[in-house]
Amino acid sequence: MTTSATLTALFPEHTPADLLHTIRSGVRSRETLVVAEWDAIVAWAERHVLASPEGAATLTDGVIDTGVPIAGDGAPLVSDYHLMELVSALGRSAHGGRAFVGRVIECAWRLPQVYAAVAAGRLAPWRAERIADLTRPLCADAAAYIDRQLYDVTAVGWAQLGRLVDEAVRRFDPAAAEARRIAAASRRRLDVEEADADGLVQVNGTLDAADGHDLDQAVRRRAVLLGRLGNDQPLEVRRSIAVGELARQDLTLDLDGAPGRKVVLNLHLTDDAANPVARWDDGSCPVSPAQVREWLQVPGTSVVVRPVIDLADHVPVNSYEVPDRLRTRVALRDPTCRFPHCTTPAGRCDLDHALAHADGGPTCPCNLVPLCRRHHRAKTFSSWRYLTLAPGSYLWQSPRQLLFLVDHRGTHALDLDQSAPRALALASCPGPGPGPGPGAEPGSGVPAA
């Protein structure tokens, strides 16, 4: 464990002013590295431009590829499959990586003055990314107008930039400005965020003014009533309880024949019988058993207890289609898409036969891997390939031979000179979950189709 004495020993002769200078120099060095990364991404994009429109098939490197627009009008379409490889090399998630590369391309092709300011060190890259987010939906003329107006990009505040964007839209795309005004009501939303470790959630929303007023009045009245009935908790706590009571009142209306809160309880057995952790799948987070008991005790709750599922069991079926019971087993083992850095929940993924069904691969959890539709296409139609080292552990190879290990801990980039012995070691070690399946050598890998 690092102590304050150890930290002080790192800079024994440095005054606070020296430390500030060191920190500032580090910021400049980091931004220099980011600018170099941007330049490399732009050079990469120039080598992977596809002239075909979105959705049109193009033969690239012997496989069917597609040009995707990840920046605004006038920026180039880039190869979809090679973009996946770039995002993986950057160590970013599929969606976050595409958005990042799109911002760099937006600046390079549609905001040259902004890009020049980044390259010269006058504008922090993260600020340029925020500008790119604002200009991406605009037509080419509007984006060029904004870039021309940013003669001193470092002196423009976010409020001024927002007004500049509004002016550009009204000047160069009045039809879009009017459509945006008419569609303003679509901004209305109500979001219930994922639960935290204490079983609490954040609720955020944008409502119609009248709806918001009515909701506030209903919550206030019910919170006051709770206080009169003996609830002595603070008003804000009673307001939060009132929202839950309003929701449960709606559930009891039995509008679709299924009143009340419905809970599906999956029981998992571990070596430690006193394991004090439960998992809320919808919230993608751990919760305490006490929290689960509290949820189950709400009046009107119906509980379905699923039987204990043995993930080490082999239950193949004699068909290509995957039944729901097998999907459940695979999702419990691999909760997200198994492509490098992808976080798409398994429930929204395809199930890929690691060894193709046409080549004798069984429809069995040991041979099924969740891949989102985009990455399933990449594995099927491009030269992306993976090897199943053990159930839940996969070694991916990109078209340019970059290697990634994907397992329950996440995605790990592997060095070329270390990948082979690492893969062999993993393949020879039994992993958690079911084995490679009937008829296979224990610990053997399953080659991709």
C-alpha positions, 0 to 999 in steps of 0.5 A, a space after each residue: 500500500 502506498 503511503 504519504 511518506 512514499 509519495 513524498 519520497 518521489 519528489 523530495 526536493 520539489 516545492 508546490 510550484 515545482 509540482 504544479 509545473 510537473 503536472 502542467 508539463 504532464 498535461 502538455 505531454 498527454 495532449 501531445 500524445 493525443 494529437 499524435 493519436 488523432 493524426 494516426 486515426 486520420 491517416 488510417 481513415 484515408 486508407 479505409 475510405 469506401 465510396 459506396 453509400 451506407 448499406 451498399 455491399 463492397 468487396 474489400 480484402 475478399 470479404 463483403 464490407 460496408 461503408 458507414 458514416 460516423 461523421 457528418 455530411 461530406 465526411 468519408 464513409 469508412 470500412 465497417 469491419 476495419 473500423 471494428 479493428 481500429 476501435 479494438 486497438 484503441 481499447 474502447 467499447 464498440 459504441 464509444 470507440 465509433 463515436 470517438 473516431 467519428 469526432 476525430 474525422 468530423 474535425 479533420 474533414 469538416 472542421 479544419 480550423 478546429 483540427 488545426 487548433 488541436 494540432 497547434 496545441 491551442 485547443 484541448 482535444 476534449 473541447 474539440 470533441 464537444 464541438 464535433 458532437 454539436 456539428 455532426 448533425 448539421 449539413 456541410 454548409 452549416 458546419 463550414 460556417 461554424 468552422 469559419 466563425 471560430 477564428 479564435 476557438 479558445 475564446 468561444 464559450 459553450 453558450 456562445 457556441 450553442 447560439 452559433 449552431 442555432 444561427 447556422 441551422 437557421 441560416 443554412 437549413 431553415 426546414 431542419 430548424 422548423 422541424 426541430 421546433 415542431 419536434 421539441 416535444 420529443 425531448 420529453 422523457 423519463 429515465 430510471 437509472 441503474 441501481 447502486 450498491 444500496 438498492 437506490 436509483 436516480 430518476 431523471 425526466 423532462 415532462 410536459 409542463 402541465 404533466 410535471 405540475 400534476 405529478 408534483 402535486 400528486 407526489 406532494 399530496 401523498 407525501 403529506 398524507 404519509 406524514 399524517 399517517 405516522 411516517 416521520 421521515 423527512 419530506 424528500 424521503 416521503 416524496 420518493 416513497 410516494 412515487 413508488 406508491 403511485 406506480 404500484 397503484 397503477 400496477 394493481 389496475 390489472 390492465 393486461 391481466 397481470 397485476 402487481 410487481 412480478 419478480 423472477 428469482 434465479 437461485 445460484 449455489 456457490 461453495 460458500 453457503 453464506 454468500 451475502 450477495 445477490 444480483 439484480 439483472 435488470 439493474 446490472 448490479 449487486 444487491 444485498 439479500 436483505 434488499 431482495 427480501 424487502 422487494 419481495 415483501 411489497 404487497 401484491 408482488 408475485 414471485 416466480 422461483 426458477 430451478 437451480 441451473 447447473 452451468 456445467 451440464 450439457 443439454 444439446 438439442 438436435 436443431 440449429 435454433 436455440 431454445 429459450 432454456 439454452 439462451 438462459 444458460 448462456 446469458 448466465 455464463 456470458 452476460 454480454 457480447 463476447 466481442 472485444 470491449 463490447 458491452 451489449 447485454 446477452 439478451 439483445 445478442 445473437 447466439 453464434 455457434 463457435 463451431 458452425 452447425 453445418 460442420 457438426 457443431 452442437 446447439 449446446 451452451 458449450 458451443 454457443 457464444 453471445 455476439 451482438 448483430 454487428 459483431 456477429 456479422 463481422 465474425 461471419 462475413 469478415 476475417 475476424 475470428 475467435 477461439 474458445 479457450 474455455 467456456 466464457 474465455 475467448 481469444 479473438 484475432 482481428 483482420 490485421 492479427 491483433 489479439 484480444 482475450 475476452 473473459 469474465 474480467 473484460 477485454 485484454 490486449 495481448 502482445 504478439 510475442 506472448 499470445 501463443 504461450 498464453 493461449 496454450 496455457 489457458 486452453 490447457 486449464 479448466 475454466 469456470 462453467 461447462 467443459 468443451 462438450 461431449 466427444 472433445 478433449 478436456 480443455 481443448 479449444 473450439 475453432 471458429 467457423 
